[in-house]
Amino acid sequence: MALASQHHRELNGAEIGAVRVVDEVARHRDRPVDDEDSAHSARCSKAMACAGRAAGAIKVRSIGVSIHDRPRAGRLAEDSPLDLFMIRYNAAHPGAEKDIFPHLEKRKPSVIAYTATAWRKLLKPPKGWTGPTMTAGDCYRFCLSNPNIDVVLQGPASAQQFDENFKAVEKGPLSEDEAKWMREYGRLAHG
């Protein structure tokens, strides 16, 4: 399940139409691979999507990648056919702010954040922390408060958790005070 920023919901609402298209071609494994066949397959799927889009043979709204290598993602965000990046971004791992976000200005690709709770690590107070404990909703708000994030993935275990997360996100962007304590909390949680 995903929670989208208001900006992303407005853009997608304007794009909905009756035309049958491929909404997204995504490579969910963008790491160096040893297996020559896997590497060839990755190159071919990217080439086919780009060629099909360029020739008008298929309608592809976006081509995306889930990527762990932040410096590489920054380079790709600046100059590549990719329209969408799925990246790790949370209070404990804010490195995208330095490595990726400054490179988005030129082309403005969509960005999906995953692991907002840092694999639930942010839901437990870090050693020595005496302030409030982050909730999953806080984690999603942290991500969506960044104007570079269009969508944040969530993994609620129940309808109740989904409702709690949604209510938290409805509060809107973090205040300066909230952002300050969550960043410190994330720094301590990261270790």
Kinemage of the C-alpha trace (Angstrom):
@kinemage 1
@onewidth
@group {chain A} dominant
@subgroup {mainchain}
@vectorlist {calphas} color= white
{ca met a 1} P 0.000 0.000 0.000
{ca ala a 2} L 1.187 3.493 -0.700
{ca leu a 3} L 0.479 6.931 0.693
{ca ala a 4} L 0.855 9.682 -1.900
{ca ser a 5} L 1.623 13.337 -1.477
{ca gln a 6} L -1.161 15.735 -2.504
{ca his a 7} L 0.953 16.854 -5.500
{ca his a 8} L 1.252 13.272 -6.775
{ca arg a 9} L -2.479 12.579 -6.355
{ca glu a 10} L -3.351 15.709 -8.342
{ca leu a 11} L -1.000 14.805 -11.187
{ca asn a 12} L -2.255 11.237 -11.453
{ca gly a 13} L -5.881 12.334 -11.288
{ca ala a 14} L -5.323 14.515 -14.346
{ca glu a 15} L -3.715 11.672 -16.277
{ca ile a 16} L -6.469 9.091 -15.875
{ca gly a 17} L -8.039 8.298 -19.213
{ca ala a 18} L -9.570 5.562 -21.306
{ca val a 19} L -6.364 4.775 -23.219
{ca arg a 20} L -4.835 1.389 -22.470
{ca val a 21} L -1.234 1.955 -21.502
{ca val a 22} L 1.567 0.460 -19.481
{ca asp a 23} L 1.703 2.674 -16.410
{ca glu a 24} L 5.183 1.720 -15.326
{ca val a 25} L 8.078 -0.442 -16.406
{ca ala a 26} L 10.201 -0.928 -13.317
{ca arg a 27} L 13.449 -2.705 -12.663
{ca his a 28} L 13.285 -3.823 -9.063
{ca arg a 29} L 16.836 -5.064 -8.934
{ca asp a 30} L 19.338 -2.440 -9.925
{ca arg a 31} L 22.487 -3.901 -8.447
{ca pro a 32} L 25.561 -5.275 -10.166
{ca val a 33} L 24.970 -8.918 -10.988
{ca asp a 34} L 27.473 -11.661 -11.662
{ca asp a 35} L 25.159 -13.751 -13.806
{ca glu a 36} L 25.641 -12.665 -17.411
{ca asp a 37} L 22.094 -13.727 -18.354
{ca ser a 38} L 20.574 -11.582 -15.586
{ca ala a 39} L 22.651 -8.578 -16.630
{ca his a 40} L 21.644 -9.110 -20.263
{ca ser a 41} L 17.966 -9.420 -19.242
{ca ala a 42} L 18.119 -6.138 -17.311
{ca arg a 43} L 19.726 -4.320 -20.260
{ca cys a 44} L 17.178 -5.780 -22.689
{ca ser a 45} L 14.109 -4.863 -20.628
{ca lys a 46} L 15.350 -1.289 -20.228
{ca ala a 47} L 16.207 -1.034 -23.920
{ca met a 48} L 12.834 -2.466 -24.985
{ca ala a 49} L 10.891 -0.082 -22.751
{ca cys a 50} L 12.871 2.947 -23.950
{ca ala a 51} L 12.759 1.928 -27.610
{ca gly a 52} L 9.056 1.105 -27.482
{ca arg a 53} L 8.297 4.427 -25.869
{ca ala a 54} L 10.451 6.399 -28.308
{ca ala a 55} L 8.957 4.703 -31.365
{ca gly a 56} L 5.436 5.119 -30.078
{ca ala a 57} L 4.979 1.353 -30.429
{ca ile a 58} L 3.780 1.057 -26.860
{ca lys a 59} L 2.499 3.692 -24.520
{ca val a 60} L 4.627 3.668 -21.393
{ca arg a 61} L 3.803 6.387 -18.897
{ca ser a 62} L 6.911 5.882 -16.839
{ca ile a 63} L 10.051 3.827 -16.574
{ca gly a 64} L 11.343 3.354 -13.066
{ca val a 65} L 13.926 1.678 -10.921
{ca ser a 66} L 14.300 0.646 -7.308
{ca ile a 67} L 17.865 1.592 -6.496
{ca his a 68} L 20.104 1.319 -3.442
{ca asp a 69} L 23.196 3.094 -4.799
{ca arg a 70} L 22.379 6.716 -3.933
{ca pro a 71} L 25.225 8.421 -5.835
{ca arg a 72} L 24.290 6.431 -8.943
{ca ala a 73} L 20.615 7.328 -8.434
{ca gly a 74} L 21.635 10.994 -8.313
{ca arg a 75} L 23.458 10.694 -11.625
{ca leu a 76} L 20.515 8.852 -13.198
{ca ala a 77} L 18.036 11.407 -11.852
{ca glu a 78} L 19.971 14.134 -13.609
{ca asp a 79} L 20.287 12.498 -17.019
{ca ser a 80} L 18.545 9.243 -17.949
{ca pro a 81} L 15.266 8.011 -19.443
{ca leu a 82} L 14.049 7.046 -15.954
{ca asp a 83} L 10.870 8.759 -14.770
{ca leu a 84} L 10.575 7.132 -11.361
{ca phe a 85} L 12.965 6.225 -8.563
{ca met a 86} L 12.116 4.018 -5.590
{ca ile a 87} L 14.643 4.779 -2.864
{ca arg a 88} L 15.302 4.123 0.813
{ca tyr a 89} L 14.502 7.289 2.725
{ca asn a 90} L 13.636 7.711 6.384
{ca ala a 91} L 14.728 9.566 9.517
{ca ala a 92} L 17.555 7.062 10.110
{ca his a 93} L 18.678 7.080 6.450
{ca pro a 94} L 18.354 10.648 5.130
{ca gly a 95} L 21.321 10.357 2.738
{ca ala a 96} L 19.068 10.878 -0.301
{ca glu a 97} L 18.830 14.531 0.752
{ca lys a 98} L 22.489 14.928 -0.196
{ca asp a 99} L 23.001 12.264 -2.874
{ca ile a 100} L 19.730 12.269 -4.860
{ca phe a 101} L 17.397 15.193 -4.165
{ca pro a 102} L 19.733 17.954 -5.439
{ca his a 103} L 19.786 16.152 -8.823
{ca leu a 104} L 16.003 16.032 -9.278
{ca glu a 105} L 15.520 19.667 -10.285
{ca lys a 106} L 16.415 19.301 -13.977
{ca arg a 107} L 13.904 16.566 -14.907
{ca lys a 108} L 11.702 16.188 -11.800
{ca pro a 109} L 11.215 12.387 -11.863
{ca ser a 110} L 8.758 10.856 -9.398
{ca val a 111} L 10.211 9.478 -6.170
{ca ile a 112} L 8.805 6.654 -4.054
{ca ala a 113} L 10.207 6.176 -0.550
{ca tyr a 114} L 10.315 2.732 1.002
{ca thr a 115} L 11.382 1.478 4.453
{ca ala a 116} L 9.937 4.596 6.100
{ca thr a 117} L 10.124 2.847 9.491
{ca ala a 118} L 13.674 1.561 8.824
{ca trp a 119} L 12.405 -2.009 9.061
{ca arg a 120} L 10.501 -1.045 12.266
{ca lys a 121} L 13.725 0.130 13.938
{ca leu a 122} L 12.319 3.667 14.238
{ca leu a 123} L 9.299 2.368 16.158
{ca lys a 124} L 11.486 1.578 19.195
{ca pro a 125} L 13.254 4.369 21.103
{ca pro a 126} L 17.009 4.430 20.501
{ca lys a 127} L 19.376 3.918 23.420
{ca gly a 128} L 19.493 7.019 25.581
{ca trp a 129} L 16.431 8.639 23.981
{ca thr a 130} L 14.078 10.318 26.470
{ca gly a 131} L 11.657 12.075 24.115
{ca pro a 132} L 8.611 10.747 22.256
{ca thr a 133} L 8.839 7.511 20.277
{ca met a 134} L 8.139 7.711 16.567
{ca thr a 135} L 4.981 6.032 15.310
{ca ala a 136} L 4.607 4.546 11.850
{ca gly a 137} L 2.465 7.591 11.010
{ca asp a 138} L 5.322 9.877 12.094
{ca cys a 139} L 7.656 7.961 9.793
{ca tyr a 140} L 5.317 8.400 6.808
{ca arg a 141} L 4.848 12.088 7.612
{ca phe a 142} L 8.630 12.487 7.799
{ca cys a 143} L 8.962 11.138 4.263
{ca leu a 144} L 6.018 13.011 2.768
{ca ser a 145} L 7.118 16.290 4.387
{ca asn a 146} L 10.016 16.319 1.959
{ca pro a 147} L 8.795 17.961 -1.273
{ca asn a 148} L 10.910 15.516 -3.303
{ca ile a 149} L 8.892 12.486 -2.149
{ca asp a 150} L 5.730 11.747 -4.134
{ca val a 151} L 4.725 8.415 -2.580
{ca val a 152} L 5.725 6.466 0.529
{ca leu a 153} L 5.100 2.740 0.780
{ca gln a 154} L 3.546 1.367 3.938
{ca gly a 155} L 2.983 -2.120 5.268
{ca pro a 156} L 0.167 -2.056 7.799
{ca ala a 157} L -0.609 -5.368 9.500
{ca ser a 158} L -4.267 -4.480 10.000
{ca ala a 159} L -7.028 -2.124 8.939
{ca gln a 160} L -6.553 -0.329 12.259
{ca gln a 161} L -2.873 0.358 11.495
{ca phe a 162} L -3.822 1.593 8.038
{ca asp a 163} L -6.370 3.986 9.552
{ca glu a 164} L -3.836 5.227 12.128
{ca asn a 165} L -1.237 5.829 9.405
{ca phe a 166} L -3.725 7.642 7.202
{ca lys a 167} L -4.887 9.861 10.082
{ca ala a 168} L -1.278 10.750 10.850
{ca val a 169} L -0.574 11.677 7.233
{ca glu a 170} L -3.698 13.843 7.151
{ca lys a 171} L -1.985 16.110 9.726
{ca gly a 172} L 0.173 17.371 6.869
{ca pro a 173} L 3.860 18.255 6.806
{ca leu a 174} L 5.946 18.180 9.965
{ca ser a 175} L 6.434 21.361 11.958
{ca glu a 176} L 10.020 22.566 12.417
{ca asp a 177} L 10.017 21.216 15.975
{ca glu a 178} L 8.701 17.803 14.858
{ca ala a 179} L 11.273 17.586 12.064
{ca lys a 180} L 14.061 18.513 14.489
{ca trp a 181} L 13.292 15.806 17.070
{ca met a 182} L 12.609 13.161 14.407
{ca arg a 183} L 15.944 13.851 12.713
{ca glu a 184} L 17.764 13.555 16.046
{ca tyr a 185} L 15.807 10.392 16.869
{ca gly a 186} L 16.709 8.939 13.457
{ca arg a 187} L 20.383 9.865 13.892
{ca leu a 188} L 20.485 8.023 17.224
{ca ala a 189} L 18.537 5.050 15.851
{ca his a 190} L 20.982 4.729 12.966
{ca gly a 191} L 23.874 4.538 15.394
